[in-house]
Amino acid sequence: MTTCTWNVSANGDWSDASDWSGGVPNSSTATATVAEPGTYTVVIASTEDISEGPVALDDANATLEFDGTLNLAGTLTLTAGSMNLTGTINGGTINTGTYSLYCAGGNTTSRRARYRCAPQTDSARTRYAHH
């Protein structure tokens, strides 16, 4: 299994190899970690279709933005930071701990769905509540 770690505290595209130690994570056996201190956004662009194993977001000021497609073969763990979903996450498991997941027009599809659309909204985002 390949471990890839975001290594810059600046905005960037998921597919930019210079922003990762261990290479661009785009394999169902790769582990991607975004935990570099700083305020920044890591984007999977709307034209991108990424396959990935486990993904971890663990920096309070970092944001993962999914405008394209993430084909998740593992668990997306949100320990700290924010996630913006306008694209699609296929498969996998999303673990937010005690946090809520907000989506703005995106989709989550999984054989083991752990989130359902709840009636609460916040600034035109749909809240997915753990069930």
C-alpha positions as CSV (number, residue, x, y, z in Angstrom):
1,M,0.0,0.0,0.0
2,T,1.3,3.5,-1.0
3,T,1.1,6.3,1.6
4,C,0.7,9.8,0.1
5,T,0.8,12.9,2.2
6,W,-0.2,16.5,1.2
7,N,3.0,18.4,1.7
8,V,2.1,22.1,1.1
9,S,0.1,24.6,3.1
10,A,-1.4,26.1,0.0
11,N,-4.4,25.5,-2.3
12,G,-3.9,22.9,-4.9
13,D,-5.3,20.2,-7.2
14,W,-5.4,16.6,-6.0
15,S,-3.6,15.5,-9.3
16,D,-0.6,17.8,-8.9
17,A,2.3,15.5,-8.0
18,S,4.4,18.3,-6.6
19,D,1.8,18.8,-3.7
20,W,2.2,15.2,-2.4
21,S,5.0,13.2,-0.8
22,G,4.7,9.6,-2.1
23,G,3.1,10.7,-5.4
24,V,-0.4,11.4,-6.5
25,P,-2.8,9.1,-4.7
26,N,-5.0,7.6,-7.4
27,S,-5.2,3.9,-6.6
28,S,-7.6,1.8,-4.6
29,T,-4.6,0.7,-2.6
30,A,-3.2,4.2,-1.9
31,T,-3.7,6.0,1.4
32,A,-4.1,9.8,1.2
33,T,-3.5,12.0,4.2
34,V,-4.2,15.8,4.3
35,A,-2.9,17.1,7.6
36,E,-0.3,19.8,6.7
37,P,-0.8,22.8,9.0
38,G,-2.2,25.8,7.2
39,T,-5.3,27.2,5.6
40,Y,-5.8,25.7,2.1
41,T,-8.1,23.7,-0.1
42,V,-7.3,20.4,-1.9
43,V,-9.6,20.1,-5.0
44,I,-10.6,17.1,-7.1
45,A,-11.7,19.1,-10.1
46,S,-15.0,18.6,-11.9
47,T,-13.2,16.9,-14.8
48,E,-11.3,14.4,-12.6
49,D,-12.3,10.8,-11.7
50,I,-10.1,9.6,-8.8
51,S,-9.9,6.1,-7.3
52,E,-8.6,6.0,-3.8
53,G,-8.2,3.7,-0.7
54,P,-8.4,5.4,2.7
55,V,-8.5,9.2,2.9
56,A,-7.9,11.2,6.1
57,L,-8.4,14.9,6.7
58,D,-6.8,16.0,9.9
59,D,-6.1,19.8,9.9
60,A,-8.6,22.2,11.3
61,N,-8.0,24.9,8.6
62,A,-7.8,22.5,5.6
63,T,-10.6,21.8,3.2
64,L,-11.2,18.9,0.8
65,E,-13.3,19.9,-2.1
66,F,-14.8,17.2,-4.3
67,D,-16.1,18.7,-7.5
68,G,-15.3,15.6,-9.6
69,T,-15.7,12.0,-8.7
70,L,-14.0,10.1,-5.8
71,N,-14.3,6.3,-6.1
72,L,-13.6,5.4,-2.5
73,A,-12.3,1.9,-1.7
74,G,-11.7,2.6,1.9
75,T,-12.8,5.0,4.6
76,L,-12.9,8.8,4.3
77,T,-12.1,10.0,7.9
78,L,-12.8,13.6,8.8
79,T,-11.0,14.3,12.0
80,A,-10.6,18.0,11.5
81,G,-11.2,20.5,8.7
82,S,-14.0,20.9,6.2
83,M,-15.3,19.0,3.2
84,N,-17.2,20.5,0.3
85,L,-19.0,18.0,-1.9
86,T,-20.5,19.2,-5.2
87,G,-19.3,16.1,-7.1
88,T,-19.8,12.4,-6.3
89,I,-18.3,10.0,-3.8
90,N,-18.9,6.4,-4.9
91,G,-18.5,3.5,-2.4
92,G,-16.5,3.4,0.8
93,T,-17.5,4.7,4.2
94,I,-17.5,8.3,5.5
95,N,-16.5,8.6,9.1
96,T,-17.2,12.1,10.6
97,G,-17.1,11.1,14.2
98,T,-19.3,13.6,16.0
99,Y,-19.4,16.1,13.1
100,S,-22.1,16.6,10.5
101,L,-21.6,16.3,6.8
102,Y,-23.0,19.1,4.6
103,C,-23.3,18.7,0.8
104,A,-24.2,21.3,-1.8
105,G,-25.7,19.3,-4.6
106,G,-23.2,16.4,-4.5
107,N,-24.0,12.7,-4.2
108,T,-22.8,9.9,-2.0
109,T,-23.4,6.3,-3.1
110,S,-22.4,3.3,-1.1
111,R,-23.5,-0.2,-0.6
112,R,-23.1,0.5,3.1
113,A,-24.5,4.0,3.3
114,R,-24.1,5.6,6.7
115,Y,-25.7,9.0,5.9
116,R,-29.2,10.0,4.9
117,C,-30.6,13.3,3.9
118,A,-32.2,15.1,6.8
119,P,-34.6,18.0,6.6
120,Q,-32.1,20.5,8.1
121,T,-30.4,23.0,5.8
122,D,-27.7,25.5,6.2
123,S,-27.0,28.1,3.5
124,A,-28.6,25.9,0.7
125,R,-26.5,22.9,1.8
126,T,-28.2,19.6,2.7
127,R,-27.2,18.1,6.0
128,Y,-26.5,14.4,6.1
129,A,-27.2,13.0,9.5
130,H,-25.6,9.8,10.8
131,H,-28.0,6.9,11.2
